[in-house]
Amino acid sequence: MIPILILAAGQSTRMRGTDKLLEDVGGIPLLRKQVEMALKVSPNVFVALHHNAAARQAALDNLPATPIRVEEAAEGMSGTMRGAVRRLPEGQGFMMMLGDLVALDAADLHAILGAYENQPDHLIWRGATANGKAGHPIIFDASLRPAFEKLRGDGGGEALVKPLCARTCLVPLPGERARLDLDTPEQWAAWRASTSA
């Protein structure tokens, strides 16, 4: 089974003192929820963390996931991707997902994995919103691993994926799941109000 890399090395700067990855979702921290979800899809789950991530690490206690302390995370998303992908085991490909996409579930990950297995003529397989906007999770073919070494700045993997749009398989997921991240206390409050209504 391909490895799953969860990107969880961001600073949550817009949360004004709290950590969005530790926000309660269904009775557990969001990051733990994401890792438990990934473990339902693959036994090989890796979590990219920044150097000062003791609380996030604690949220993963007793889970069979492998934390990766990424020194390059201080450079931004590109540094996190570069440092984390470098530490993944070799294989045919790997799945990457953002740790803060609160609405994703295991069925969404299975949908991307199914596209990867059934449409092998692509290099990238990625989740999209119901109306076709590209998002996460993303599976990268193993041949793209060297390209991550060239990523710089906070643009994430855009410099890598944009030139490969013709070799990308978009997999529509329900609603906005592929892109729904909550970056501020107000967004969290609005989301909780909408899900409890």
C-alpha positions as CSV (number, residue, x, y, z in Angstrom):
1,M,0.0,0.0,0.0
2,I,1.3,3.4,-0.9
3,P,2.4,5.7,2.0
4,I,0.3,8.7,3.0
5,L,2.0,11.9,4.0
6,I,0.0,14.3,6.2
7,L,1.4,17.9,6.1
8,A,1.1,19.2,9.7
9,A,4.0,21.6,10.0
10,G,2.2,24.9,9.6
11,Q,2.2,27.6,12.3
12,S,-1.5,28.3,12.6
13,T,-0.7,32.0,12.7
14,R,-4.2,33.2,11.8
15,M,-5.7,31.3,14.9
16,R,-4.5,34.1,17.2
17,G,-2.8,31.8,19.8
18,T,-4.5,28.5,19.3
19,D,-3.6,25.6,17.1
20,K,-6.1,24.6,14.5
21,L,-4.7,21.1,14.2
22,L,-5.6,20.6,17.9
23,E,-9.2,21.9,17.6
24,D,-11.8,19.4,18.8
25,V,-13.5,17.5,16.0
26,G,-15.8,14.8,17.1
27,G,-14.2,14.6,20.5
28,I,-10.6,14.3,19.4
29,P,-8.0,16.8,18.0
30,L,-8.3,17.4,14.3
31,L,-4.8,16.1,13.6
32,R,-5.5,12.8,15.4
33,K,-8.8,12.5,13.4
34,Q,-6.8,12.9,10.2
35,V,-4.2,10.3,11.1
36,E,-6.8,7.8,12.2
37,M,-8.6,8.4,8.9
38,A,-5.4,7.8,6.9
39,L,-4.7,4.6,8.8
40,K,-7.9,3.2,7.6
41,V,-6.6,3.5,4.0
42,S,-2.9,2.6,4.5
43,P,-0.7,1.2,7.3
44,N,2.1,3.5,6.2
45,V,1.2,7.0,7.5
46,F,3.8,9.7,8.0
47,V,3.1,13.1,9.6
48,A,5.3,16.1,8.8
49,L,5.8,18.3,11.9
50,H,7.8,21.4,12.6
51,H,10.6,21.5,15.2
52,N,8.4,22.8,18.0
53,A,5.5,20.4,17.8
54,A,5.3,18.7,21.2
55,A,1.5,19.2,21.5
56,R,0.9,17.9,18.0
57,Q,3.1,14.9,18.7
58,A,1.2,14.2,21.9
59,A,-2.1,14.2,19.9
60,L,-0.7,11.2,18.0
61,D,0.1,9.1,21.1
62,N,-0.5,5.4,20.6
63,L,-1.2,5.7,16.9
64,P,1.0,3.6,14.5
65,A,2.0,6.6,12.4
66,T,5.5,7.9,11.9
67,P,6.2,11.5,12.8
68,I,8.8,13.4,10.6
69,R,10.4,16.4,12.1
70,V,11.0,18.7,9.1
71,E,13.7,21.3,9.7
72,E,12.8,22.8,6.3
73,A,9.3,23.7,7.6
74,A,10.6,27.1,8.6
75,E,10.9,28.0,4.9
76,G,7.1,27.5,4.4
77,M,5.0,24.9,2.6
78,S,7.6,24.2,-0.1
79,G,10.3,23.5,2.5
80,T,7.9,21.1,4.4
81,M,7.1,19.2,1.2
82,R,10.8,19.0,0.2
83,G,12.0,17.8,3.5
84,A,9.1,15.3,4.1
85,V,9.1,13.7,0.7
86,R,12.8,13.2,1.0
87,R,12.2,11.0,4.1
88,L,9.4,8.8,2.6
89,P,10.2,5.2,1.8
90,E,10.8,4.4,-1.9
91,G,7.8,3.1,-3.8
92,Q,5.6,3.5,-6.8
93,G,3.9,6.7,-5.6
94,F,2.7,8.4,-2.4
95,M,-0.4,10.3,-1.3
96,M,-0.1,13.7,0.3
97,M,-2.8,15.5,2.2
98,L,-3.1,18.7,4.2
99,G,-3.7,18.1,7.9
100,D,-6.4,20.8,8.2
101,L,-9.0,19.6,5.6
102,V,-11.6,19.0,8.3
103,A,-14.3,17.5,6.1
104,L,-12.3,14.7,4.4
105,D,-13.2,11.2,5.3
106,A,-11.7,7.8,4.4
107,A,-14.0,7.3,1.5
108,D,-12.4,10.4,-0.2
109,L,-8.9,8.9,0.2
110,H,-10.2,5.6,-1.2
111,A,-11.6,7.5,-4.2
112,I,-8.2,9.0,-5.0
113,L,-6.5,5.7,-4.5
114,G,-9.0,4.0,-6.8
115,A,-8.3,6.6,-9.6
116,Y,-4.6,5.9,-9.1
117,E,-5.0,2.2,-9.5
118,N,-7.5,2.3,-12.4
119,Q,-6.1,5.2,-14.5
120,P,-2.3,4.6,-14.5
121,D,-1.6,6.8,-17.5
122,H,-1.4,9.9,-15.3
123,L,1.3,11.3,-13.1
124,I,-0.9,13.1,-10.5
125,W,-4.3,12.1,-9.1
126,R,-6.0,14.6,-6.9
127,G,-9.2,15.4,-5.2
128,A,-11.4,18.2,-6.4
129,T,-14.5,20.0,-5.3
130,A,-17.8,19.0,-6.7
131,N,-17.5,21.8,-9.2
132,G,-14.0,20.8,-10.3
133,K,-11.6,23.0,-8.3
134,A,-8.4,21.1,-7.6
135,G,-7.6,20.3,-4.0
136,H,-6.4,17.4,-1.8
137,P,-5.6,14.6,-1.3
138,I,-3.0,14.2,-4.1
139,I,-1.2,11.1,-5.2
140,F,2.2,11.7,-6.9
141,D,3.8,9.2,-9.2
142,A,7.2,8.1,-7.8
143,S,8.9,9.6,-10.9
144,L,8.1,13.1,-9.6
145,R,10.0,12.7,-6.3
146,P,13.2,14.4,-7.6
147,A,11.0,17.5,-8.6
148,F,10.2,18.1,-4.9
149,E,13.9,18.9,-4.3
150,K,13.5,22.0,-6.5
151,L,10.6,23.5,-4.5
152,R,11.3,26.8,-2.8
153,G,9.2,29.5,-1.0
154,D,5.7,29.3,0.3
155,G,4.0,28.3,-3.0
156,G,3.8,24.7,-2.0
157,G,3.7,22.2,-4.8
158,E,2.1,24.6,-7.3
159,A,5.3,25.0,-9.4
160,L,5.4,21.2,-9.7
161,V,1.7,20.4,-10.4
162,K,0.8,23.4,-12.7
163,P,2.9,22.3,-15.7
164,L,1.5,18.8,-15.4
165,C,-2.2,19.6,-15.6
166,A,-2.5,17.5,-18.8
167,R,-1.2,14.5,-16.8
168,T,-3.4,15.1,-13.8
169,C,-6.6,13.1,-13.0
170,L,-9.1,15.2,-11.0
171,V,-11.4,13.2,-8.8
172,P,-14.5,15.2,-7.7
173,L,-15.3,14.7,-4.0
174,P,-18.6,15.8,-2.4
175,G,-19.1,19.5,-1.8
176,E,-16.0,21.4,-0.8
177,R,-14.3,18.6,1.1
178,A,-11.2,18.8,-1.1
179,R,-10.5,22.4,-0.2
180,L,-12.3,23.1,3.1
181,D,-9.7,24.4,5.6
182,L,-10.5,26.5,8.6
183,D,-7.8,29.1,9.3
184,T,-9.4,31.5,11.8
185,P,-11.5,31.2,15.0
186,E,-14.4,32.8,13.2
187,Q,-14.2,30.1,10.4
188,W,-14.2,27.4,13.1
189,A,-17.2,28.9,14.8
190,A,-19.1,29.2,11.6
191,W,-18.3,25.6,10.6
192,R,-19.4,24.2,14.0
193,A,-22.6,26.2,13.8
194,S,-23.3,24.8,10.3
195,T,-22.6,21.2,11.3
196,S,-24.7,21.3,14.4
197,A,-27.7,23.0,12.8
